[in-house]
Amino acid sequence: MRVTSTTSPAQPTHQAERPILPETGFVRQKLLLRFVPFSKSTLWRRVNAGVFPAPVRLSVGITAWRAEDVRRWIAEQN
């Protein structure tokens, strides 16, 4: 006897989700690079040149950007 399921097949757990830039809070570099059109090296060049918002040091080894600053920079580019 063969048993068949009436439920739909399970969705893959590793679907590519579109990242969302938070309204407030902090964004780490890995997530930030998904929203800006340049590489990690260019990001730091622009930060050092003062043309991209500087990050905030949250603790030893933890650096992040304020989401508000990144959103403002993106809006100014349009």
N, CA, C and O atoms as a MOPAC input file, in Angstrom:
PM7 MOZYME 1SCF
protein

 N      0.84300 1    -1.17000 1     0.00000 1
 C      0.00000 1     0.00000 1     0.00000 1
 C      0.89400 1     1.24100 1     0.00000 1
 O      1.85200 1     1.32200 1     0.76900 1
 N      0.58400 1     2.18200 1    -0.84500 1
 C      1.35700 1     3.40800 1    -0.95600 1
 C      0.59000 1     4.55300 1    -0.30000 1
 O     -0.59600 1     4.75500 1    -0.55800 1
 N      1.29700 1     5.30300 1     0.56000 1
 C      0.67700 1     6.43600 1     1.24500 1
 C      1.13400 1     7.71000 1     0.56300 1
 O      2.32600 1     7.91600 1     0.33900 1
 N      0.18300 1     8.55400 1     0.23900 1
 C      0.52200 1     9.83500 1    -0.37800 1
 C      0.16400 1    10.96100 1     0.57300 1
 O     -0.77600 1    10.86400 1     1.36200 1
 N      0.91300 1    11.99500 1     0.48100 1
 C      0.69900 1    13.15000 1     1.33800 1
 C     -0.15600 1    14.17700 1     0.61500 1
 O     -0.02700 1    14.36500 1    -0.59500 1
 N     -1.02300 1    14.83500 1     1.35500 1
 C     -1.84800 1    15.88000 1     0.76600 1
 C     -1.27800 1    17.26700 1     1.05600 1
 O     -1.82600 1    18.27600 1     0.61300 1
 N     -0.18500 1    17.30800 1     1.79700 1
 C      0.41800 1    18.61000 1     2.08700 1
 C      1.38500 1    18.97900 1     0.97600 1
 O      1.88800 1    18.11800 1     0.25400 1
 N      1.63400 1    20.27500 1     0.85200 1
 C      2.56800 1    20.73400 1    -0.17100 1
 C      3.99500 1    20.43800 1     0.26700 1
 O      4.26800 1    20.31300 1     1.46100 1
 N      4.91100 1    20.32500 1    -0.70400 1
 C      6.29000 1    20.04300 1    -0.34100 1
 C      6.88300 1    21.18500 1     0.47700 1
 O      6.48900 1    22.34200 1     0.33200 1
 N      7.82100 1    20.84300 1     1.32500 1
 C      8.45800 1    21.84500 1     2.18300 1
 C      9.24400 1    22.84300 1     1.35400 1
 O      9.85000 1    22.48900 1     0.34200 1
 N      9.22800 1    24.08700 1     1.78900 1
 C      9.98900 1    25.13300 1     1.12000 1
 C     11.46000 1    24.98600 1     1.49700 1
 O     11.76900 1    24.63300 1     2.63500 1
 N     12.36400 1    25.24700 1     0.57000 1
 C     13.78200 1    25.20400 1     0.91400 1
 C     14.08600 1    26.21900 1     2.01200 1
 O     13.54400 1    27.32400 1     2.00700 1
 N     14.95200 1    25.84600 1     2.95200 1
 C     15.24700 1    26.72000 1     4.07200 1
 C     16.28300 1    27.77700 1     3.73100 1
 O     16.45700 1    28.72600 1     4.49500 1
 N     16.97200 1    27.64300 1     2.61100 1
 C     18.01500 1    28.59100 1     2.25100 1
 C     17.62800 1    29.44900 1     1.05500 1
 O     18.42200 1    29.66200 1     0.13800 1
 N     16.40400 1    29.93300 1     1.08300 1
 C     15.95600 1    30.82500 1     0.02400 1
 C     16.68400 1    32.15900 1     0.16800 1
 O     16.93900 1    32.62400 1     1.27900 1
 N     17.00500 1    32.75100 1    -0.94300 1
 C     17.68100 1    34.04700 1    -0.92100 1
 C     16.66600 1    35.12600 1    -0.56700 1
 O     15.79300 1    35.46300 1    -1.36700 1
 N     16.79300 1    35.65800 1     0.63600 1
 C     15.89800 1    36.72200 1     1.06400 1
 C     16.54100 1    38.06100 1     0.76200 1
 O     17.75300 1    38.22600 1     0.90000 1
 N     15.73900 1    38.99700 1     0.35800 1
 C     16.23600 1    40.34300 1     0.08400 1
 C     16.49700 1    41.04100 1     1.41500 1
 O     15.60400 1    41.11800 1     2.25800 1
 N     17.70300 1    41.54300 1     1.60800 1
 C     17.99800 1    42.18700 1     2.89500 1
 C     17.23900 1    43.49300 1     3.04300 1
 O     16.89800 1    44.15200 1     2.06100 1
 N     16.98700 1    43.84500 1     4.26800 1
 C     16.27200 1    45.07800 1     4.56600 1
 C     17.16000 1    45.94700 1     5.44300 1
 O     17.65200 1    45.50600 1     6.48100 1
 N     17.35600 1    47.18100 1     5.01500 1
 C     18.12800 1    48.12700 1     5.80100 1
 C     17.22100 1    48.65900 1     6.90200 1
 O     16.18600 1    49.25700 1     6.61000 1
 N     17.59200 1    48.45100 1     8.16200 1
 C     16.71000 1    48.91100 1     9.24300 1
 C     16.55000 1    50.42900 1     9.24400 1
 O     17.41200 1    51.15200 1     8.74300 1
 N     15.45200 1    50.90000 1     9.80300 1
 C     15.20000 1    52.33600 1     9.91400 1
 C     16.16600 1    52.97600 1    10.90300 1
 O     16.69700 1    54.05900 1    10.65600 1
 N     16.38600 1    52.30200 1    12.01400 1
 C     17.28200 1    52.80500 1    13.05000 1
 C     18.17500 1    51.66200 1    13.52000 1
 O     17.97800 1    50.50600 1    13.14600 1
 N     19.14200 1    52.00200 1    14.33200 1
 C     20.04300 1    50.98600 1    14.86200 1
 C     21.36700 1    50.99600 1    14.12900 1
 O     21.75800 1    52.00100 1    13.53500 1
 N     22.05000 1    49.87000 1    14.17700 1
 C     23.38200 1    49.76100 1    13.59700 1
 C     23.43900 1    48.67200 1    12.54500 1
 O     22.72100 1    47.67500 1    12.61900 1
 N     24.30800 1    48.88100 1    11.56000 1
 C     24.48500 1    47.93300 1    10.45900 1
 C     25.96400 1    47.56300 1    10.39400 1
 O     26.82800 1    48.43200 1    10.27600 1
 N     26.24200 1    46.27300 1    10.47300 1
 C     27.62100 1    45.80800 1    10.35900 1
 C     28.04700 1    45.83700 1     8.89500 1
 O     27.21100 1    45.91000 1     7.99400 1
 N     29.35200 1    45.77900 1     8.67400 1
 C     29.91500 1    45.92400 1     7.33100 1
 C     29.36200 1    44.90700 1     6.33800 1
 O     29.04500 1    45.27000 1     5.20500 1
 N     29.24100 1    43.65800 1     6.73100 1
 C     28.78000 1    42.61900 1     5.80500 1
 C     27.39900 1    42.95100 1     5.24100 1
 O     27.16600 1    42.79400 1     4.04200 1
 N     26.49600 1    43.40200 1     6.08500 1
 C     25.15600 1    43.77500 1     5.61400 1
 C     25.20700 1    45.08900 1     4.84300 1
 O     24.53600 1    45.23300 1     3.82000 1
 N     25.98700 1    46.03600 1     5.31800 1
 C     26.10600 1    47.33200 1     4.65200 1
 C     26.51500 1    47.17600 1     3.19600 1
 O     25.98300 1    47.85800 1     2.32000 1
 N     27.45200 1    46.28500 1     2.93900 1
 C     27.95500 1    46.11300 1     1.57400 1
 C     26.89800 1    45.58200 1     0.60600 1
 O     27.10400 1    45.60800 1    -0.60700 1
 N     25.78200 1    45.10700 1     1.12500 1
 C     24.68700 1    44.65900 1     0.26200 1
 C     23.83100 1    45.82800 1    -0.20800 1
 O     23.00300 1    45.67500 1    -1.10600 1
 N     24.03200 1    47.01000 1     0.40700 1
 C     23.22400 1    48.18700 1     0.07200 1
 C     23.98500 1    49.27000 1    -0.65800 1
 O     23.37300 1    50.19100 1    -1.20000 1
 N     25.29600 1    49.18500 1    -0.68700 1
 C     26.09700 1    50.20800 1    -1.35700 1
 C     26.75100 1    49.60300 1    -2.59600 1
 O     27.09400 1    48.42100 1    -2.60200 1
 N     26.92400 1    50.40400 1    -3.63900 1
 C     27.41500 1    49.86100 1    -4.91400 1
 C     28.94100 1    49.82900 1    -5.02500 1
 O     29.49400 1    50.12900 1    -6.08400 1
 N     29.61800 1    49.46700 1    -3.93900 1
 C     31.06700 1    49.37800 1    -4.01900 1
 C     31.60000 1    48.32400 1    -3.06600 1
 O     30.87100 1    47.78400 1    -2.23400 1
 N     32.89800 1    48.04200 1    -3.20800 1
 C     33.56100 1    46.98500 1    -2.44300 1
 C     33.96600 1    47.45900 1    -1.04900 1
 O     33.83500 1    48.63400 1    -0.70900 1
 N     34.45700 1    46.52100 1    -0.26400 1
 C     34.93000 1    46.81900 1     1.08200 1
 C     36.07600 1    47.83800 1     1.05100 1
 O     36.10600 1    48.76800 1     1.85700 1
 N     37.00400 1    47.65800 1     0.13100 1
 C     38.13600 1    48.58900 1     0.02400 1
 C     37.66400 1    49.99600 1    -0.31800 1
 O     38.12900 1    50.97600 1     0.26400 1
 N     36.74200 1    50.08800 1    -1.26100 1
 C     36.21300 1    51.39600 1    -1.65300 1
 C     35.41800 1    52.01100 1    -0.51300 1
 O     35.46700 1    53.22500 1    -0.31100 1
 N     34.69900 1    51.20400 1     0.22500 1
 C     33.96100 1    51.69600 1     1.39000 1
 C     34.91200 1    52.41900 1     2.33700 1
 O     34.63900 1    53.54900 1     2.74300 1
 N     36.01900 1    51.78500 1     2.69100 1
 C     36.95800 1    52.38700 1     3.63300 1
 C     37.67500 1    53.58700 1     3.03400 1
 O     37.98700 1    54.53800 1     3.75100 1
 N     37.94400 1    53.55900 1     1.72600 1
 C     38.52400 1    54.74100 1     1.08100 1
 C     37.57500 1    55.92700 1     1.18900 1
 O     38.00000 1    57.04700 1     1.47200 1
 N     36.29700 1    55.67800 1     0.96400 1
 C     35.30500 1    56.75500 1     1.03100 1
 C     35.09500 1    57.24900 1     2.45700 1
 O     34.89300 1    58.44300 1     2.67800 1
 N     35.14200 1    56.33600 1     3.42300 1
 C     35.05000 1    56.75400 1     4.82900 1
 C     36.24000 1    57.64800 1     5.16900 1
 O     36.06300 1    58.71000 1     5.76500 1
 N     37.44500 1    57.23000 1     4.79800 1
 C     38.65600 1    58.00500 1     5.09300 1
 C     38.66600 1    59.35500 1     4.36900 1
 O     39.22500 1    60.32800 1     4.87600 1
 N     38.05300 1    59.41400 1     3.19200 1
 C     37.97800 1    60.67300 1     2.43500 1
 C     36.86100 1    61.57800 1     2.94200 1
 O     36.77800 1    62.74100 1     2.54800 1
 N     36.00400 1    61.05600 1     3.81000 1
 C     34.90700 1    61.84900 1     4.35400 1
 C     33.69900 1    61.95700 1     3.44900 1
 O     32.85100 1    62.82600 1     3.65600 1
 N     33.59900 1    61.09100 1     2.44400 1
 C     32.45400 1    61.14700 1     1.53300 1
 C     31.42500 1    60.05100 1     1.81700 1
 O     30.42200 1    59.94200 1     1.11300 1
 N     31.67300 1    59.24100 1     2.84500 1
 C     30.71300 1    58.23300 1     3.30000 1
 C     30.71400 1    58.30700 1     4.82300 1
 O     31.75800 1    58.56200 1     5.42300 1
 N     29.56700 1    58.08900 1     5.45700 1
 C     29.50600 1    58.20000 1     6.91900 1
 C     30.53400 1    57.29000 1     7.60700 1
 O     30.78500 1    56.16500 1     7.17700 1
 N     31.10700 1    57.80700 1     8.66800 1
 C     32.06300 1    57.03200 1     9.44800 1
 C     31.31700 1    56.04700 1    10.35300 1
 O     30.21700 1    56.33800 1    10.82200 1
 N     31.91300 1    54.90000 1    10.58900 1
 C     31.28400 1    53.93600 1    11.49200 1
 C     31.48400 1    54.32400 1    12.95000 1
 O     32.24400 1    55.23800 1    13.27000 1
 N     30.79300 1    53.61600 1    13.81800 1
 C     30.89000 1    53.80600 1    15.26000 1
 C     31.51400 1    52.54300 1    15.83700 1
 O     31.11200 1    51.43300 1    15.48800 1
 N     32.48500 1    52.70700 1    16.71100 1
 C     33.08000 1    51.54400 1    17.37800 1
 C     32.19500 1    51.19500 1    18.56600 1
 O     32.08700 1    51.97000 1    19.51600 1
 N     31.56700 1    50.03300 1    18.51100 1
 C     30.66600 1    49.61600 1    19.58200 1
 C     31.41800 1    48.93500 1    20.71600 1
 O     31.04600 1    49.06300 1    21.88300 1
 N     32.47800 1    48.21100 1    20.36900 1
 C     33.35700 1    47.57800 1    21.35000 1
 C     34.61900 1    47.14300 1    20.61700 1
 O     34.75600 1    47.39200 1    19.41900 1
 N     35.52800 1    46.50700 1    21.31600 1
 C     36.75600 1    46.04500 1    20.68100 1
 C     36.39500 1    45.05800 1    19.56700 1
 O     35.77200 1    44.02500 1    19.81300 1
 N     36.79200 1    45.39100 1    18.35300 1
 C     36.52300 1    44.50400 1    17.22000 1
 C     35.12500 1    44.59900 1    16.64400 1
 O     34.81200 1    43.87900 1    15.69600 1
 N     34.27300 1    45.45800 1    17.17800 1
 C     32.89900 1    45.60300 1    16.67400 1
 C     32.69900 1    47.03100 1    16.18100 1
 O     32.66100 1    47.97900 1    16.96600 1
 N     32.57300 1    47.16200 1    14.87000 1
 C     32.34500 1    48.45800 1    14.24100 1
 C     31.06900 1    48.36400 1    13.41900 1
 O     30.82900 1    47.36100 1    12.74600 1
 N     30.25500 1    49.40600 1    13.47500 1
 C     29.00300 1    49.41000 1    12.71900 1
 C     28.65300 1    50.83300 1    12.32400 1
 O     29.15300 1    51.80400 1    12.89300 1
 N     27.79200 1    50.92700 1    11.34900 1
 C     27.31400 1    52.22400 1    10.86300 1
 C     25.91400 1    52.46100 1    11.39500 1
 O     25.13500 1    51.51900 1    11.54300 1
 N     25.59100 1    53.70600 1    11.68100 1
 C     24.21700 1    54.05000 1    12.06700 1
 C     23.33600 1    53.91500 1    10.82800 1
 O     23.64200 1    54.47300 1     9.77400 1
 N     22.26500 1    53.18700 1    10.96000 1
 C     21.35500 1    52.96200 1     9.83000 1
 C     20.82700 1    54.29100 1     9.29000 1
 O     20.65400 1    54.44700 1     8.08100 1
 N     20.57400 1    55.23500 1    10.17500 1
 C     20.05900 1    56.54100 1     9.75700 1
 C     21.06100 1    57.25600 1     8.85100 1
 O     20.67600 1    57.87000 1     7.85600 1
 N     22.35100 1    57.17200 1     9.19900 1
 C     23.39700 1    57.81200 1     8.39000 1
 C     23.49000 1    57.17200 1     7.01200 1
 O     23.65500 1    57.86500 1     6.00800 1
 N     23.38300 1    55.85100 1     6.96700 1
 C     23.45700 1    55.13800 1     5.68800 1
 C     22.24100 1    55.47400 1     4.83200 1
 O     22.37400 1    55.72200 1     3.63400 1
 N     21.06200 1    55.48500 1     5.43800 1
 C     19.83900 1    55.83600 1     4.69600 1
 C     19.93100 1    57.25700 1     4.13400 1
 O     19.52800 1    57.50300 1     2.99800 1
 N     20.45700 1    58.18300 1     4.92500 1
 C     20.60800 1    59.57200 1     4.46700 1
 C     21.57600 1    59.63100 1     3.28800 1
 O     21.31100 1    60.32100 1     2.30400 1
 N     22.70100 1    58.90900 1     3.38000 1
 C     23.68200 1    58.89900 1     2.29800 1
 C     23.06000 1    58.32800 1     1.01900 1
 O     23.26800 1    58.87200 1    -0.06600 1
 N     22.30800 1    57.24700 1     1.14200 1
 C     21.65700 1    56.63100 1    -0.03400 1
 C     20.66900 1    57.62100 1    -0.65300 1
 O     20.62600 1    57.76100 1    -1.87500 1
 N     19.87800 1    58.30700 1     0.16700 1
 C     18.89700 1    59.26400 1    -0.34400 1
 C     19.59000 1    60.41100 1    -1.06400 1
 O     19.06900 1    60.90800 1    -2.06300 1
 N     20.74000 1    60.83900 1    -0.58900 1
 C     21.47300 1    61.93300 1    -1.23100 1
 C     22.04900 1    61.53300 1    -2.58600 1
 O     22.33700 1    62.40100 1    -3.41000 1
 N     22.22100 1    60.24100 1    -2.83300 1
 C     22.78700 1    59.77300 1    -4.08300 1
 C     21.76200 1    59.75900 1    -5.20900 1
 O     22.12800 1    59.73400 1    -6.38400 1
 N     20.49600 1    59.77500 1    -4.86000 1
 C     19.42800 1    59.71400 1    -5.88200 1
 C     19.06200 1    61.05200 1    -6.41300 1
 O     18.18600 1    61.15800 1    -7.27100 1

